[in-house]
Amino acid sequence: MVVLNILDYSPIDEGGTAREALLQTTQLAQRAEALGYHRFWVAEHHQVFSVAGSTPEMLMMHLATSTKNIRIGSGGVMLPNYSPYKVAENFRMLEALHPNRIDLGIGRSRSFRIVNQALNESKGIKISYEQQVQDLQKYFTDDKITEHRFQELIATPITETAPEMWMLGTGGESAEIAAANGMAFAYAHFAKPSIAGVEAVDAYRKHFQPSKLLDEPKVMIAVFAIVAETAEQAEDLAKAFDLWLLFVESATPPPYYPSIETAKKRGFSASEQERVTRNRKRMIVGDAAYVKGEIERIAAIYAADEITVIPSIAGADSRMNEIELLAQAFRL
């Protein structure tokens, strides 16, 4: 049976506000919990004005307080921009208040250059990504024995349990680091749906080394899914999502997720249609039965332990409807 999760970007619908988007994320998390989803993750996006999710730790605290049992996580924290010690403190605070419910998904920053400059302008020496990962593991396990440049340092609050650590990635290097350091691995199929992803996941399993935080390899696959009652309705939603992806890649993206109506009125140029066709390979579009079959097919290809669905479609009601339709189809 496929374990299903949700990753929400907190999209700001056309005519809406960031506050409304964040409240809609809260309602989506509460509904996901009631429907039986396993995890609910939120993202970190900077300088993307059509989504409200910029600080996952703060939103996670609100979501964990607004729910009871569902695991709440980051998908993910862009670790190179931050101090591993401070990230560990943030997530230990979350874990202290919501034990056995917190996930730390980490990734590398792919933000705009100006964002990276602003987040890093006061830094001196840069440490490697793998070292940052090892730092987090030290802080989550209270390790004062293994040699380390901050050997005596302990991240507080001290907790009896630790957040789950997930490495987010789109290729072999992230899979390598996850395997070598005994972390769970989340592959972004929605970004790179190719045989290279299957090979990365296979290599991760083959080279996995157990750690204090994880005994066996664990794989999550993340997908864009667009679901509605009928294939025709799903296609309308997909056209709006097609336009949003084009907007995100443009020089002056508008500060909202375009509606179905806007997408229909605007249409696509010939060059845009080529990009739309390429982007369509990154998503699953259809009614619940079709999308369920495709999710099961993808899960089988990767031998995935879990699938995370990203319902980044126009309209809070449409997003809510999607997770309900999928929950019914999978009998969560």
Sine and cosine of phi, psi and omega as CSV:
sin_phi,cos_phi,sin_psi,cos_psi,sin_omega,cos_omega
0.00,0.00,0.72,-0.70,-0.02,-1.00
-0.97,0.22,0.78,-0.63,0.12,-0.99
-1.00,0.09,0.82,-0.58,-0.09,-1.00
-0.95,-0.32,0.67,-0.74,0.07,-1.00
-0.79,-0.61,0.17,-0.98,0.07,-1.00
-0.82,-0.57,0.66,-0.75,0.20,-0.98
-0.86,-0.51,0.86,-0.50,-0.07,-1.00
-0.91,-0.41,0.71,-0.70,0.02,-1.00
-1.00,0.00,-0.08,1.00,-0.14,-0.99
0.84,0.54,0.86,0.51,-0.02,-1.00
-0.92,0.39,0.63,-0.77,0.05,-1.00
-1.00,-0.09,0.96,-0.29,-0.05,-1.00
-0.93,0.37,0.46,-0.89,0.04,-1.00
-0.81,0.59,0.82,-0.58,-0.06,-1.00
1.00,0.04,-0.07,1.00,-0.03,-1.00
-0.98,-0.20,-0.04,-1.00,-0.01,-1.00
-0.81,-0.58,0.21,-0.98,0.03,-1.00
-0.90,0.44,-0.65,0.76,0.02,-1.00
-0.87,0.50,-0.70,0.71,0.03,-1.00
-0.88,0.48,-0.65,0.76,0.00,-1.00
-0.89,0.46,-0.66,0.75,-0.02,-1.00
-0.94,0.35,-0.61,0.80,0.07,-1.00
-0.92,0.38,-0.57,0.82,0.06,-1.00
-0.92,0.38,-0.60,0.80,0.10,-1.00
-0.88,0.48,-0.66,0.75,0.03,-1.00
-0.88,0.48,-0.72,0.69,0.01,-1.00
-0.90,0.44,-0.61,0.79,0.02,-1.00
-0.91,0.42,-0.66,0.75,0.03,-1.00
-0.89,0.45,-0.68,0.74,0.01,-1.00
-0.90,0.44,-0.64,0.77,0.01,-1.00
-0.94,0.33,-0.63,0.77,0.03,-1.00
-0.87,0.50,-0.64,0.76,0.04,-1.00
-0.89,0.45,-0.72,0.69,-0.02,-1.00
-0.90,0.44,-0.52,0.86,-0.04,-1.00
-0.99,0.14,-0.28,0.96,0.05,-1.00
0.97,-0.25,0.23,0.97,0.10,-0.99
-0.92,0.39,0.49,-0.87,-0.12,-0.99
-1.00,0.10,-0.69,0.72,-0.03,-1.00
-0.73,-0.68,0.47,-0.88,0.13,-0.99
-0.74,-0.67,0.92,-0.39,-0.05,-1.00
-0.94,-0.35,0.44,-0.90,0.07,-1.00
-0.80,-0.61,0.39,-0.92,-0.20,-0.98
-0.97,-0.24,0.17,-0.99,0.12,-0.99
-0.87,-0.50,0.95,-0.31,0.04,-1.00
-0.80,-0.60,0.74,-0.67,0.04,-1.00
-0.90,-0.44,0.60,-0.80,0.06,-1.00
0.87,0.48,0.40,0.92,0.14,-0.99
-0.91,-0.42,0.99,-0.13,-0.22,-0.98
-0.97,0.23,-0.11,0.99,0.00,-1.00
-1.00,-0.02,-0.03,1.00,0.10,-1.00
-0.78,-0.62,0.51,-0.86,-0.08,-1.00
-0.99,-0.14,-0.13,0.99,-0.09,-1.00
-0.99,0.13,0.99,-0.11,0.02,-1.00
-0.91,-0.42,-0.45,0.89,-0.03,-1.00
-0.79,-0.62,1.00,0.04,-0.12,-0.99
-0.86,0.50,-0.57,0.82,-0.04,-1.00
-0.87,0.50,-0.69,0.73,-0.03,-1.00
-0.94,0.35,-0.66,0.75,0.04,-1.00
-0.92,0.39,-0.60,0.80,0.04,-1.00
-0.87,0.50,-0.67,0.74,0.01,-1.00
-0.87,0.49,-0.69,0.73,0.03,-1.00
-0.90,0.44,-0.70,0.72,-0.03,-1.00
-0.92,0.39,-0.66,0.75,0.01,-1.00
-0.90,0.45,-0.59,0.81,0.04,-1.00
-0.95,0.31,-0.47,0.88,-0.05,-1.00
-1.00,0.04,-0.08,1.00,0.02,-1.00
-0.78,-0.62,0.02,-1.00,-0.09,-1.00
-0.85,-0.52,-0.65,0.76,-0.17,-0.99
-0.80,-0.60,-0.52,0.86,-0.09,-1.00
-0.89,0.46,0.60,-0.80,0.05,-1.00
-0.96,0.29,0.67,-0.74,-0.04,-1.00
-0.90,-0.44,0.74,-0.67,-0.09,-1.00
-0.53,-0.85,0.08,-1.00,0.02,-1.00
-0.96,-0.29,0.72,-0.69,0.02,-1.00
-0.75,-0.66,0.89,0.45,0.05,1.00
-0.54,-0.84,-0.09,-1.00,0.16,-0.99
-0.99,0.12,0.79,-0.61,-0.03,-1.00
-0.99,0.13,1.00,0.04,-0.25,-0.97
-0.84,0.54,-0.64,0.77,-0.04,-1.00
-0.85,0.52,-0.32,0.95,-0.01,-1.00
-1.00,0.10,-0.10,1.00,-0.19,-0.98
-0.73,-0.68,0.25,-0.97,0.13,-0.99
-0.98,0.19,0.83,-0.55,0.06,-1.00
-0.83,0.55,-0.55,0.83,0.01,-1.00
-0.89,0.46,-0.70,0.71,0.00,-1.00
-0.94,0.34,-0.62,0.79,0.07,-1.00
-0.87,0.50,-0.69,0.73,0.01,-1.00
-0.88,0.48,-0.67,0.74,0.02,-1.00
-0.90,0.44,-0.69,0.72,0.02,-1.00
-0.85,0.53,-0.72,0.69,-0.10,-1.00
-0.98,0.18,-0.43,0.90,0.14,-0.99
-0.94,0.34,-0.56,0.83,0.07,-1.00
-0.90,0.44,-0.70,0.71,0.07,-1.00
-0.86,0.51,-0.71,0.71,-0.02,-1.00
-0.92,0.40,-0.60,0.80,0.01,-1.00
-0.89,0.45,-0.63,0.78,-0.03,-1.00
-1.00,0.09,-0.42,0.91,-0.05,-1.00
-0.69,-0.73,0.93,0.36,-0.12,-0.99
-0.88,0.48,0.60,-0.80,0.02,-1.00
0.87,0.49,0.46,0.89,0.01,-1.00
-0.74,-0.67,0.01,1.00,-0.18,-0.98
-0.94,-0.35,0.73,-0.68,0.05,-1.00
-0.88,-0.47,0.72,-0.69,0.13,-0.99
-0.95,-0.32,0.98,-0.20,0.14,-0.99
-1.00,-0.06,0.80,-0.60,-0.03,-1.00
-0.87,-0.49,0.50,-0.87,0.05,-1.00
-0.54,-0.84,0.00,-1.00,0.08,-1.00
-1.00,-0.10,0.45,-0.89,-0.02,-1.00
-0.97,0.25,0.78,-0.63,0.15,-0.99
-0.85,-0.53,0.54,0.84,-0.07,-1.00
-0.97,0.24,0.06,-1.00,0.10,-0.99
-0.89,0.46,0.48,-0.88,-0.03,-1.00
-0.83,0.55,-0.66,0.75,-0.03,-1.00
-0.90,0.44,-0.54,0.84,0.04,-1.00
-0.92,0.39,-0.73,0.68,0.02,-1.00
-0.88,0.48,-0.62,0.79,0.03,-1.00
-0.90,0.43,-0.70,0.71,-0.04,-1.00
-0.92,0.40,-0.59,0.81,-0.02,-1.00
-0.98,0.20,-0.29,0.96,-0.12,-0.99
-0.83,-0.57,0.11,0.99,-0.16,-0.99
-0.91,0.41,-0.40,0.92,-0.04,-1.00
-1.00,-0.09,0.05,1.00,-0.08,-1.00
-1.00,0.09,0.49,-0.87,0.07,-1.00
-0.98,-0.20,-0.98,-0.18,-0.02,-1.00
-0.95,0.32,0.73,-0.69,0.08,-1.00
-0.99,-0.14,0.69,-0.73,0.06,-1.00
-0.97,-0.26,0.34,-0.94,-0.07,-1.00
-0.94,0.34,0.38,-0.93,0.03,-1.00
-0.87,0.49,-0.70,0.72,0.00,-1.00
-0.89,0.45,-0.60,0.80,0.06,-1.00
-0.90,0.44,-0.64,0.77,0.05,-1.00
-0.88,0.48,-0.65,0.76,0.05,-1.00
-0.87,0.49,-0.71,0.70,0.00,-1.00
-0.91,0.42,-0.57,0.82,0.07,-1.00
-0.87,0.48,-0.72,0.69,0.01,-1.00
-0.87,0.50,-0.68,0.73,0.01,-1.00
-0.89,0.45,-0.63,0.77,0.07,-1.00
-0.85,0.53,-0.73,0.68,-0.08,-1.00
-0.94,0.34,-0.52,0.85,0.00,-1.00
-0.98,0.18,-0.29,0.96,-0.02,-1.00
-0.93,-0.36,0.03,1.00,-0.01,-1.00
0.83,0.55,0.60,0.80,-0.04,-1.00
-0.97,0.23,0.93,-0.37,0.08,-1.00
-0.92,-0.39,0.14,0.99,-0.06,-1.00
-0.99,-0.12,-0.75,0.66,-0.01,-1.00
-0.90,0.43,0.67,-0.74,-0.01,-1.00
-0.87,0.49,0.73,-0.68,-0.07,-1.00
-0.37,-0.93,0.50,-0.87,-0.03,-1.00
-0.91,0.41,-0.37,0.93,0.10,-0.99
-0.86,-0.52,0.82,0.57,-0.20,-0.98
-0.84,0.54,-0.62,0.79,-0.07,-1.00
-1.00,0.04,-0.05,1.00,-0.11,-0.99
-0.98,0.18,0.74,-0.67,0.04,-1.00
-0.86,-0.52,0.71,-0.70,0.06,-1.00
-0.99,0.11,0.74,-0.67,0.01,-1.00
-0.92,-0.39,0.39,-0.92,0.04,1.00
-0.96,0.29,0.53,-0.85,0.07,-1.00
-0.96,0.26,0.76,-0.65,-0.08,-1.00
-0.82,-0.58,0.43,-0.90,0.04,-1.00
-0.97,0.24,-0.41,0.91,0.00,-1.00
-0.87,-0.49,0.25,-0.97,0.00,-1.00
-0.81,-0.59,0.50,-0.86,0.12,-0.99
-0.88,0.48,0.49,-0.87,0.18,-0.98
-0.95,0.30,0.69,-0.72,0.05,-1.00
-0.97,-0.24,0.79,-0.61,0.01,-1.00
-0.83,-0.56,0.75,-0.66,0.14,-0.99
-1.00,0.00,0.85,-0.53,0.07,-1.00
-1.00,-0.06,0.65,-0.76,-0.03,-1.00
-0.28,-0.96,0.22,-0.97,0.04,-1.00
-0.79,-0.61,0.27,0.96,-0.02,-1.00
-0.18,-0.98,-0.17,-0.99,-0.15,-0.99
-0.92,0.38,-0.56,0.83,-0.07,-1.00
-0.91,0.40,-0.70,0.71,0.04,-1.00
-0.90,0.44,-0.65,0.76,0.04,-1.00
-0.88,0.48,-0.63,0.77,0.02,-1.00
-0.88,0.47,-0.74,0.68,-0.02,-1.00
-0.90,0.43,-0.67,0.74,0.02,-1.00
-0.88,0.48,-0.69,0.72,-0.03,-1.00
-0.91,0.40,-0.72,0.70,-0.07,-1.00
-0.91,0.41,-0.46,0.89,-0.08,-1.00
-0.95,-0.32,0.19,0.98,0.09,-1.00
0.89,0.46,0.74,0.68,0.01,-1.00
-0.92,-0.38,0.40,-0.92,0.19,-0.98
-0.94,0.33,0.45,-0.89,-0.09,-1.00
-0.82,-0.57,0.80,-0.60,0.04,-1.00
-0.92,-0.39,0.91,-0.41,-0.03,-1.00
-0.99,-0.10,0.75,-0.66,-0.03,-1.00
-1.00,0.07,0.98,0.20,0.04,-1.00
-0.86,0.52,-0.53,0.85,-0.03,-1.00
-0.91,0.41,-0.38,0.92,0.02,-1.00
-1.00,-0.02,-0.65,0.76,-0.03,-1.00
-0.66,-0.75,0.99,0.15,0.02,-1.00
-0.99,0.16,0.99,0.16,-0.09,-1.00
-0.61,-0.79,0.16,-0.99,0.03,-1.00
-0.89,0.46,-0.43,0.90,0.03,-1.00
-0.88,0.48,-0.55,0.84,0.04,-1.00
-0.92,0.40,-0.68,0.74,0.04,-1.00
-0.89,0.46,-0.66,0.75,0.02,-1.00
-0.91,0.42,-0.62,0.78,0.02,-1.00
-0.90,0.44,-0.69,0.73,0.00,-1.00
-0.91,0.41,-0.66,0.75,0.03,-1.00
-0.88,0.48,-0.68,0.73,0.00,-1.00
-0.91,0.42,-0.62,0.78,0.05,-1.00
-0.85,0.53,-0.75,0.67,0.00,-1.00
-0.90,0.43,-0.66,0.75,-0.06,-1.00
-0.90,0.44,-0.62,0.79,-0.13,-0.99
-0.97,-0.24,0.13,0.99,-0.06,-1.00
-0.87,0.50,0.74,-0.67,0.07,-1.00
-0.91,-0.41,0.85,-0.52,-0.01,-1.00
-0.84,0.54,0.52,-0.85,0.03,-1.00
-0.78,-0.63,0.02,-1.00,0.05,-1.00
-0.91,0.41,-0.36,0.93,-0.05,-1.00
-0.98,-0.18,-0.30,0.95,-0.05,-1.00
-0.46,-0.89,0.80,-0.59,-0.05,-1.00
-0.99,0.10,-0.60,0.80,-0.12,-0.99
-0.74,-0.67,0.42,-0.91,0.01,-1.00
-0.89,0.46,0.55,-0.83,0.02,-1.00
-0.66,-0.76,0.76,-0.64,-0.11,-0.99
-0.84,-0.54,0.75,-0.66,0.12,-0.99
-0.87,-0.50,0.65,-0.76,0.06,-1.00
-0.88,-0.47,0.77,-0.63,-0.03,-1.00
-0.96,-0.26,0.72,-0.69,-0.08,-1.00
-0.73,-0.68,0.56,-0.83,0.26,-0.97
-0.98,0.18,0.81,-0.59,0.05,-1.00
-0.75,-0.66,0.71,-0.70,0.02,-1.00
-0.83,-0.56,0.93,-0.37,-0.17,-0.99
-0.81,-0.59,0.69,-0.73,0.11,-0.99
-0.55,-0.83,0.03,-1.00,-0.03,-1.00
-0.87,0.49,-0.60,0.80,-0.01,-1.00
-0.80,-0.60,0.33,-0.94,0.05,-1.00
-0.89,0.45,-0.57,0.82,0.00,-1.00
-0.91,0.42,-0.69,0.72,0.03,-1.00
-0.91,0.41,-0.62,0.78,0.04,-1.00
-0.90,0.44,-0.62,0.79,0.01,-1.00
-0.90,0.43,-0.62,0.78,0.06,-1.00
-0.87,0.49,-0.70,0.71,0.03,-1.00
-0.90,0.43,-0.61,0.79,-0.01,-1.00
-0.91,0.42,-0.59,0.81,0.02,-1.00
-0.90,0.45,-0.63,0.78,0.06,-1.00
-0.92,0.40,-0.62,0.79,0.03,-1.00
-0.94,0.35,-0.62,0.79,0.10,-0.99
-0.80,0.60,-0.71,0.70,-0.04,-1.00
-0.92,0.38,-0.63,0.78,0.02,-1.00
-0.88,0.47,-0.68,0.73,0.03,-1.00
-0.88,0.48,-0.63,0.77,0.06,-1.00
-0.90,0.43,-0.68,0.74,0.02,-1.00
-0.86,0.52,-0.73,0.69,-0.05,-1.00
-0.87,0.50,-0.56,0.83,-0.03,-1.00
-1.00,0.08,-0.05,1.00,-0.07,-1.00
-1.00,-0.01,0.19,-0.98,-0.04,-1.00
-0.96,0.29,-0.54,0.84,-0.05,-1.00
-0.76,-0.65,0.95,0.30,-0.02,-1.00
-0.94,0.34,0.63,-0.78,0.06,-1.00
-0.95,0.32,0.40,-0.92,-0.09,-1.00
-1.00,0.09,0.68,0.73,0.00,-1.00
-0.34,-0.94,0.33,-0.94,0.18,-0.98
-0.99,0.16,0.83,-0.56,-0.02,-1.00
-0.92,0.38,0.55,-0.84,0.03,-1.00
-0.99,0.16,0.20,-0.98,0.09,-1.00
-0.85,0.52,-0.68,0.73,-0.03,-1.00
-0.88,0.48,-0.69,0.72,0.01,-1.00
-0.89,0.45,-0.68,0.74,-0.01,-1.00
-0.90,0.44,-0.65,0.76,-0.01,-1.00
-0.92,0.40,-0.66,0.75,-0.03,-1.00
-0.93,0.37,-0.61,0.79,-0.12,-0.99
-0.98,0.21,-0.72,0.69,-0.07,-1.00
0.94,0.34,-0.12,-0.99,-0.04,-1.00
-0.75,-0.66,0.59,-0.81,0.12,-0.99
-0.96,0.27,0.11,-0.99,-0.02,-1.00
-0.89,0.45,-0.68,0.73,0.00,-1.00
-0.93,0.37,-0.61,0.79,0.05,-1.00
-0.91,0.42,-0.62,0.78,-0.02,-1.00
-0.89,0.45,-0.57,0.82,0.07,-1.00
-0.88,0.47,-0.68,0.73,0.03,-1.00
-0.92,0.39,-0.62,0.79,0.05,-1.00
-0.87,0.50,-0.70,0.71,0.00,-1.00
-0.87,0.49,-0.66,0.75,0.05,-1.00
-0.91,0.41,-0.69,0.72,-0.03,-1.00
-0.91,0.41,-0.47,0.88,-0.01,-1.00
-0.89,0.46,-0.40,0.92,0.05,-1.00
-0.93,0.36,-0.24,0.97,-0.05,-1.00
-1.00,-0.04,-0.02,1.00,-0.11,-0.99
-0.69,-0.73,0.34,-0.94,0.09,-1.00
-0.93,-0.37,0.81,-0.59,-0.09,-1.00
-0.78,-0.63,0.79,-0.61,0.06,-1.00
0.31,-0.95,-0.19,-0.98,0.08,-1.00
-0.98,0.21,0.10,-1.00,-0.14,-0.99
-0.89,0.46,-0.63,0.78,-0.02,-1.00
-0.90,0.44,-0.69,0.73,0.00,-1.00
-0.91,0.41,-0.73,0.68,-0.04,-1.00
-0.90,0.43,-0.62,0.78,0.06,-1.00
-0.85,0.53,-0.73,0.69,0.00,-1.00
-0.87,0.49,-0.66,0.75,0.01,-1.00
-0.93,0.36,-0.63,0.77,0.05,-1.00
-0.89,0.45,-0.68,0.73,0.03,-1.00
-0.90,0.43,-0.60,0.80,0.03,-1.00
-0.91,0.41,-0.71,0.70,0.01,-1.00
-0.91,0.42,-0.67,0.75,0.03,-1.00
-0.86,0.51,-0.63,0.78,0.00,-1.00
-0.94,0.35,-0.64,0.77,0.00,-1.00
-0.86,0.51,-0.68,0.74,-0.03,-1.00
-1.00,-0.03,-0.11,0.99,-0.17,-0.99
0.79,0.61,0.71,0.70,-0.14,-0.99
-0.95,0.30,0.59,-0.81,0.13,-0.99
-0.99,0.17,-0.54,0.84,-0.05,-1.00
-0.57,-0.82,0.45,-0.89,0.12,-0.99
-0.85,-0.52,0.75,-0.66,0.06,-1.00
-0.94,-0.33,0.83,-0.56,-0.03,-1.00
-0.99,-0.13,0.74,-0.67,0.07,-1.00
-0.96,-0.29,0.97,-0.23,-0.06,-1.00
-1.00,0.00,0.86,0.51,-0.08,-1.00
-1.00,0.10,0.96,0.28,-0.01,-1.00
-0.83,-0.56,0.33,-0.94,-0.08,-1.00
-0.94,0.33,0.75,-0.66,0.12,-0.99
0.99,-0.12,0.85,-0.52,0.00,-1.00
-0.86,0.51,-0.62,0.78,0.01,-1.00
-0.90,0.43,-0.60,0.80,0.02,-1.00
-0.92,0.39,-0.64,0.77,0.03,-1.00
-0.91,0.42,-0.68,0.74,0.04,-1.00
-0.89,0.45,-0.68,0.73,-0.01,-1.00
-0.89,0.45,-0.64,0.77,-0.01,-1.00
-0.87,0.50,-0.76,0.65,-0.07,-1.00
-0.93,0.35,-0.46,0.89,0.07,-1.00
-0.94,0.33,-0.69,0.73,0.01,-1.00
-0.89,0.45,-0.66,0.75,0.02,-1.00
-0.93,0.38,-0.64,0.77,0.03,-1.00
-0.87,0.49,-0.65,0.76,0.05,-1.00
-0.91,0.42,-0.71,0.71,-0.04,-1.00
-0.89,0.45,-0.61,0.79,-0.03,-1.00
-1.00,-0.02,-0.05,1.00,-0.01,-1.00
0.80,0.60,0.78,0.62,0.01,-1.00
-0.90,0.43,0.00,0.00,0.00,0.00
